[in-house]
Amino acid sequence: MFTERAIEALKKEGFKITKPRQWIVEFLDNNTSHPSAVEIYEQLRSKDKSFSFATVYNTLDVLVKSGVVRQISTDPKCSRFDPDLSNHAHFYCKKCGSVHDIFDINIGFSGLNGEVEEYQLNLFGTCEKCKKGGN
């Protein structure tokens, strides 16, 4: 489902579905690591040395603007990308830089004059692995 929506968004914006763009979409599909553009580039460059960072950047830009991928700002050094558009929070580990989804979160919106349709919540701290001395 994600792959089809992403390909349609790229086509709608006039992009040809080249191998590198296909790789980016496939890389993001069901990816829960919340990769940065640089991480995507570094992972996929091994497939083809002519693979460009501009392709990653432009493809992500279209996918974000089309609402197929969410750009999250948990990492103070760079943006990360999440193909899961469901309402959920993100936990950023300040030690190792990992980002984890949090789905079971109960937020009260008392005093709100309106209906919440979506939210973005970022939490910051130390992950279990780092707390136990893993990093």
RAJO-V412357 format. One record per residue. N is the residue number from 1. RES is the residue in three letters. OMEGA is omega in whole degrees, 0 to 359 (NA if undefined). Layout:
# RAJO-V412357
N & RES & OMEGA
N & RES & OMEGA
This chain:
# RAJO-V412357
1 & MET & 179
2 & PHE & 183
3 & THR & 181
4 & GLU & 180
5 & ARG & 181
6 & ALA & 179
7 & ILE & 178
8 & GLU & 179
9 & ALA & 179
10 & LEU & 179
11 & LYS & 181
12 & LYS & 179
13 & GLU & 176
14 & GLY & 179
15 & PHE & 172
16 & LYS & 179
17 & ILE & 179
18 & THR & 178
19 & LYS & 180
20 & PRO & 178
21 & ARG & 177
22 & GLN & 179
23 & TRP & 180
24 & ILE & 179
25 & VAL & 179
26 & GLU & 179
27 & PHE & 182
28 & LEU & 184
29 & ASP & 181
30 & ASN & 179
31 & ASN & 180
32 & THR & 182
33 & SER & 181
34 & HIS & 185
35 & PRO & 172
36 & SER & 177
37 & ALA & 180
38 & VAL & 179
39 & GLU & 177
40 & ILE & 179
41 & TYR & 182
42 & GLU & 180
43 & GLN & 187
44 & LEU & 180
45 & ARG & 180
46 & SER & 179
47 & LYS & 184
48 & ASP & 183
49 & LYS & 179
50 & SER & 178
51 & PHE & 186
52 & SER & 176
53 & PHE & 179
54 & ALA & 178
55 & THR & 178
56 & VAL & 182
57 & TYR & 182
58 & ASN & 179
59 & THR & 178
60 & LEU & 180
61 & ASP & 179
62 & VAL & 182
63 & LEU & 177
64 & VAL & 181
65 & LYS & 179
66 & SER & 179
67 & GLY & 181
68 & VAL & 180
69 & VAL & 177
70 & ARG & 175
71 & GLN & 181
72 & ILE & 184
73 & SER & 177
74 & THR & 184
75 & ASP & 181
76 & PRO & 183
77 & LYS & 184
78 & CYS & 174
79 & SER & 175
80 & ARG & 187
81 & PHE & 185
82 & ASP & 178
83 & PRO & 180
84 & ASP & 184
85 & LEU & 179
86 & SER & 178
87 & ASN & 177
88 & HIS & 180
89 & ALA & 177
90 & HIS & 176
91 & PHE & 180
92 & TYR & 177
93 & CYS & 181
94 & LYS & 181
95 & LYS & 186
96 & CYS & 178
97 & GLY & 180
98 & SER & 178
99 & VAL & 181
100 & HIS & 176
101 & ASP & 173
102 & ILE & 183
103 & PHE & 185
104 & ASP & 182
105 & ILE & 182
106 & ASN & 182
107 & ILE & 175
108 & GLY & 180
109 & PHE & 182
110 & SER & 179
111 & GLY & 181
112 & LEU & 177
113 & ASN & 181
114 & GLY & 182
115 & GLU & 178
116 & VAL & 180
117 & GLU & 176
118 & GLU & 177
119 & TYR & 173
120 & GLN & 182
121 & LEU & 179
122 & ASN & 178
123 & LEU & 184
124 & PHE & 179
125 & GLY & 180
126 & THR & 181
127 & CYS & 181
128 & GLU & 181
129 & LYS & 180
130 & CYS & 178
131 & LYS & 181
132 & LYS & 177
133 & GLY & 180
134 & GLY & 181
135 & ASN & NA
